[in-house]
Amino acid sequence: MELNLFNRLPLNEKTSYMWDKGVCHASRIVEDRYILCIFELDGLFVEAIYSSRNKRVNAIVPIVSIPEWEGYVDQVLTNLLKLN
């Protein structure tokens, strides 16, 4: 899916598309309140922000720059090394 099209979808449609078509590559917990996951969706990478308090996805945002990856670098590299 194209980034511009994905960005225009309502959150519930983004969430459904992510669960149906996405592959989770990494996740992390922030402040014991949020679970952040990187999903790949047909070559597009997004970060899903899931609230452990209300048990729902609060936001899904595209990852389009290097600084947005920094919280996941160690985990993604570890996962890649496990594949080899």
Backbone as a printed PyTorch tensor [residue, N CA C, xyz], in Angstrom:
tensor([[[  0.8450,  -1.1780,   0.0000],
         [  0.0000,   0.0000,   0.0000],
         [  0.8880,   1.2380,   0.0000]],

        [[  0.4610,   2.2410,  -0.6740],
         [  1.1750,   3.5030,  -0.7850],
         [  1.0180,   4.3240,   0.4990]],

        [[  2.0720,   4.9990,   0.8950],
         [  2.0750,   5.7820,   2.1400],
         [  0.9420,   6.8060,   2.1900]],

        [[  0.7420,   7.5530,   1.1190],
         [ -0.3130,   8.5860,   1.1180],
         [ -1.6930,   7.9810,   1.3140]],

        [[ -1.9480,   6.8570,   0.6810],
         [ -3.2420,   6.1860,   0.8410],
         [ -3.4130,   5.6830,   2.2710]],

        [[ -2.3740,   5.0600,   2.8050],
         [ -2.4330,   4.5530,   4.1760],
         [ -2.7090,   5.6800,   5.1690]],

        [[ -2.0300,   6.8070,   4.9940],
         [ -2.2020,   7.9400,   5.9150],
         [ -3.6190,   8.4940,   5.9090]],

        [[ -4.3270,   8.3540,   4.8100],
         [ -5.6910,   8.8860,   4.7170],
         [ -6.7410,   7.9630,   5.3320]],

        [[ -6.3750,   6.7180,   5.6120],
         [ -7.3380,   5.7820,   6.1890],
         [ -7.6720,   6.1640,   7.6270]],

        [[ -8.9230,   5.9250,   8.0510],
         [ -9.2570,   6.1000,   9.4680],
         [ -8.4990,   5.0550,  10.3060]],

        [[ -8.3240,   5.3360,  11.5890],
         [ -7.5480,   4.4560,  12.4640],
         [ -8.0740,   3.0230,  12.4600]],

        [[ -9.3840,   2.8330,  12.4670],
         [ -9.9090,   1.4640,  12.5080],
         [ -9.5550,   0.6960,  11.2310]],

        [[ -9.5070,   1.3650,  10.0840],
         [ -9.1180,   0.6960,   8.8370],
         [ -7.6200,   0.4320,   8.8050]],

        [[ -6.8240,   1.3740,   9.3100],
         [ -5.3780,   1.1460,   9.4150],
         [ -5.1050,  -0.0710,  10.2980]],

        [[ -5.8100,  -0.1300,  11.4260],
         [ -5.6140,  -1.2320,  12.3720],
         [ -5.9830,  -2.5670,  11.7330]],

        [[ -7.0950,  -2.6350,  11.0610],
         [ -7.5060,  -3.8770,  10.3930],
         [ -6.4990,  -4.2910,   9.3340]],

        [[ -6.0610,  -3.3300,   8.5350],
         [ -5.0680,  -3.6300,   7.4890],
         [ -3.7740,  -4.1350,   8.1120]],

        [[ -3.3540,  -3.4910,   9.1930],
         [ -2.1130,  -3.8870,   9.8690],
         [ -2.2120,  -5.3180,  10.3990]],

        [[ -3.3200,  -5.6650,  11.0660],
         [ -3.4710,  -7.0180,  11.6100],
         [ -3.5760,  -8.0570,  10.4950]],

        [[ -4.2590,  -7.7070,   9.3970],
         [ -4.4740,  -8.6630,   8.3030],
         [ -3.2510,  -8.8520,   7.4110]],

        [[ -2.5550,  -7.7780,   7.1010],
         [ -1.4770,  -7.8150,   6.1000],
         [ -0.0840,  -7.6150,   6.6680]],

        [[  0.0040,  -7.1550,   7.9070],
         [  1.2980,  -6.7690,   8.4540],
         [  2.0700,  -7.9000,   9.1160]],

        [[  3.3710,  -7.6670,   9.2190],
         [  4.2790,  -8.5700,   9.9290],
         [  4.9740,  -7.7430,  10.9970]],

        [[  4.8470,  -8.1810,  12.2510],
         [  5.5020,  -7.4740,  13.3510],
         [  6.9640,  -7.8900,  13.4010]],

        [[  7.8580,  -6.9010,  13.3260],
         [  9.2920,  -7.1820,  13.3550],
         [  9.9290,  -6.9250,  14.7110]],

        [[  9.3530,  -6.0180,  15.4850],
         [  9.9380,  -5.6900,  16.7890],
         [  8.8990,  -4.9820,  17.6420]],

        [[  9.0940,  -5.0770,  18.9510],
         [  8.2180,  -4.3540,  19.8670],
         [  9.0080,  -3.9440,  21.0960]],

        [[  8.4860,  -2.9650,  21.7830],
         [  9.1130,  -2.5010,  23.0260],
         [  8.0380,  -1.8920,  23.9140]],

        [[  8.3200,  -1.8420,  25.1950],
         [  7.3850,  -1.2830,  26.1690],
         [  7.9250,   0.0690,  26.6160]],

        [[  7.0440,   1.0520,  26.6790],
         [  7.4220,   2.4030,  27.0800],
         [  6.5890,   2.7960,  28.2970]],

        [[  7.2840,   3.1910,  29.3470],
         [  6.6610,   3.6760,  30.5810],
         [  5.6450,   2.7010,  31.1730]],

        [[  5.7960,   1.4280,  30.9170],
         [  4.8670,   0.4020,  31.4110],
         [  3.4150,   0.6940,  31.0620]],

        [[  3.2000,   1.5560,  30.0780],
         [  1.8310,   1.9020,  29.6810],
         [  1.5450,   1.6160,  28.2170]],

        [[  2.5940,   1.6310,  27.3990],
         [  2.4000,   1.4790,  25.9630],
         [  3.2860,   0.3710,  25.4100]],

        [[  2.7520,  -0.3310,  24.4480],
         [  3.5310,  -1.2950,  23.6790],
         [  3.6450,  -0.7090,  22.2810]],

        [[  4.8610,  -0.5160,  21.8280],
         [  5.1130,   0.0210,  20.5010],
         [  5.6560,  -1.1020,  19.6350]],

        [[  5.0750,  -1.2920,  18.4700],
         [  5.4700,  -2.3750,  17.5580],
         [  5.7340,  -1.8190,  16.1720]],

        [[  6.7650,  -2.3560,  15.5370],
         [  7.0200,  -2.0320,  14.1320],
         [  6.4040,  -3.1300,  13.2890]],

        [[  5.5600,  -2.7210,  12.3540],
         [  4.9510,  -3.6300,  11.3960],
         [  5.4170,  -3.2610,   9.9980]],

        [[  5.6460,  -4.2810,   9.1960],
         [  5.9040,  -4.0750,   7.7720],
         [  4.6140,  -4.3810,   7.0270]],

        [[  4.2100,  -3.4470,   6.1860],
         [  2.9870,  -3.5840,   5.4000],
         [  3.3550,  -3.3810,   3.9320]],

        [[  3.6100,  -4.4540,   3.2230],
         [  3.9500,  -4.3510,   1.7940],
         [  5.0930,  -3.3770,   1.5370]],

        [[  6.1460,  -3.4390,   2.3380],
         [  7.3040,  -2.5710,   2.1510],
         [  7.2140,  -1.2420,   2.8880]],

        [[  6.0710,  -0.9260,   3.4490],
         [  5.8830,   0.2730,   4.2570],
         [  6.0420,  -0.1380,   5.7190]],

        [[  6.7910,   0.6350,   6.4860],
         [  6.9660,   0.3290,   7.8990],
         [  6.1880,   1.3430,   8.7300]],

        [[  5.4630,   0.8270,   9.7190],
         [  4.6780,   1.6850,  10.6050],
         [  4.9420,   1.2880,  12.0490]],

        [[  4.7000,   2.2450,  12.9270],
         [  4.7840,   1.9780,  14.3550],
         [  3.3660,   2.0340,  14.9110]],

        [[  2.9540,   0.9560,  15.5440],
         [  1.6480,   0.8990,  16.1820],
         [  1.8340,   1.1550,  17.6650]],

        [[  1.0360,   2.0510,  18.2070],
         [  1.1180,   2.4000,  19.6190],
         [ -0.1240,   1.8240,  20.2960]],

        [[  0.1190,   0.8230,  21.1260],
         [ -0.9540,   0.0730,  21.7840],
         [ -0.9560,   0.4250,  23.2650]],

        [[ -2.1150,   0.7940,  23.7830],
         [ -2.2300,   1.1390,  25.2020],
         [ -2.5420,  -0.1110,  26.0030]],

        [[ -1.7020,  -0.3940,  26.9850],
         [ -1.9810,  -1.5430,  27.8490],
         [ -3.0920,  -1.2110,  28.8380]],

        [[ -3.3990,   0.0580,  29.0070],
         [ -4.4760,   0.4620,  29.9170],
         [ -5.8550,   0.2550,  29.2950]],

        [[ -6.0440,   0.7390,  28.0600],
         [ -7.3630,   0.5990,  27.4560],
         [ -7.4460,  -0.5350,  26.4280]],

        [[ -6.3460,  -1.2690,  26.2680],
         [ -6.3140,  -2.4710,  25.4240],
         [ -6.7190,  -2.1880,  23.9770]],

        [[ -6.1830,  -1.1040,  23.4150],
         [ -6.4780,  -0.8000,  22.0250],
         [ -5.3220,  -0.0500,  21.3730]],

        [[ -5.3270,  -0.0500,  20.0510],
         [ -4.3340,   0.6930,  19.2930],
         [ -4.7410,   2.1560,  19.3140]],

        [[ -3.8540,   3.0020,  19.8140],
         [ -4.1410,   4.4400,  19.8970],
         [ -3.7160,   5.1880,  18.6440]],

        [[ -2.6680,   4.6780,  17.9690],
         [ -2.1660,   5.3630,  16.7830],
         [ -1.3250,   4.3950,  15.9590]],

        [[ -1.2890,   4.6660,  14.6710],
         [ -0.4020,   3.9450,  13.7520],
         [  0.2440,   5.0160,  12.8850]],

        [[  1.5620,   5.1270,  12.9960],
         [  2.2690,   6.1780,  12.2700],
         [  3.3790,   5.5750,  11.4150]],

        [[  3.5510,   6.0950,  10.2100],
         [  4.6220,   5.5960,   9.3420],
         [  5.9950,   5.9210,   9.9210]],

        [[  6.9350,   5.0420,   9.6650],
         [  8.3300,   5.2850,  10.0350],
         [  9.0360,   5.6880,   8.7500]],

        [[  9.3910,   6.9630,   8.6700],
         [  9.9510,   7.4830,   7.4260],
         [ 11.3390,   8.0920,   7.5840]],

        [[ 11.8740,   8.1280,   8.8140],
         [ 13.2130,   8.6910,   8.9930],
         [ 14.0060,   7.8500,   9.9940]],

        [[ 15.2960,   7.9590,   9.9120],
         [ 16.2080,   7.1640,  10.7380],
         [ 15.9770,   7.3500,  12.2400]],

        [[ 15.8020,   8.5600,  12.7640],
         [ 15.6110,   8.6950,  14.2160],
         [ 14.4310,   7.8950,  14.7620]],

        [[ 13.4170,   7.6730,  13.9510],
         [ 12.2580,   6.9120,  14.4130],
         [ 12.5820,   5.4330,  14.6120]],

        [[ 13.6810,   4.9600,  14.0460],
         [ 14.1090,   3.5600,  14.1870],
         [ 14.9670,   3.3380,  15.4240]],

        [[ 15.5000,   4.3770,  16.0120],
         [ 16.5230,   4.2250,  17.0520],
         [ 16.0940,   3.3600,  18.2230]],

        [[ 14.8470,   3.4090,  18.6280],
         [ 14.3840,   2.5950,  19.7470],
         [ 14.3320,   1.1080,  19.4470]],

        [[ 14.4630,   0.7450,  18.1720],
         [ 14.3240,  -0.6490,  17.7710],
         [ 15.6080,  -1.2880,  17.2380]],

        [[ 16.6440,  -0.5060,  17.0370],
         [ 17.8370,  -0.9900,  16.3460],
         [ 18.3930,  -2.2510,  16.9880]],

        [[ 18.6130,  -2.2490,  18.2830],
         [ 19.1940,  -3.4210,  18.9430],
         [ 18.3240,  -4.6560,  18.7700]],

        [[ 17.0330,  -4.5070,  18.9300],
         [ 16.1350,  -5.6550,  18.8220],
         [ 16.0640,  -6.1920,  17.3990]],

        [[ 15.9920,  -5.3200,  16.4100],
         [ 15.9230,  -5.7610,  15.0180],
         [ 17.2170,  -6.4610,  14.6320]],

        [[ 18.3560,  -5.9090,  15.0180],
         [ 19.6360,  -6.5450,  14.7100],
         [ 19.7420,  -7.9160,  15.3720]],

        [[ 19.3060,  -8.0250,  16.6120],
         [ 19.3220,  -9.3080,  17.3050],
         [ 18.4540, -10.3280,  16.5700]],

        [[ 17.2770,  -9.9010,  16.1580],
         [ 16.3850, -10.8060,  15.4080],
         [ 16.9980, -11.2300,  14.0780]],

        [[ 17.6420, -10.3180,  13.4010],
         [ 18.2920, -10.6660,  12.1190],
         [ 19.4290, -11.6480,  12.3280]],

        [[ 20.2110, -11.4530,  13.3780],
         [ 21.3270, -12.3510,  13.6520],
         [ 20.8390, -13.7490,  14.0160]],

        [[ 19.6850, -13.8510,  14.6400],
         [ 19.1230, -15.1540,  14.9720],
         [ 18.7350, -15.9340,  13.7320]],

        [[ 18.4140, -15.2280,  12.6530],
         [ 18.0470, -15.8860,  11.3980],
         [ 19.2360, -16.5310,  10.7250]],

        [[ 20.4300, -16.0390,  10.9870],
         [ 21.6410, -16.5650,  10.3240],
         [ 22.2430, -17.7120,  11.0750]]])
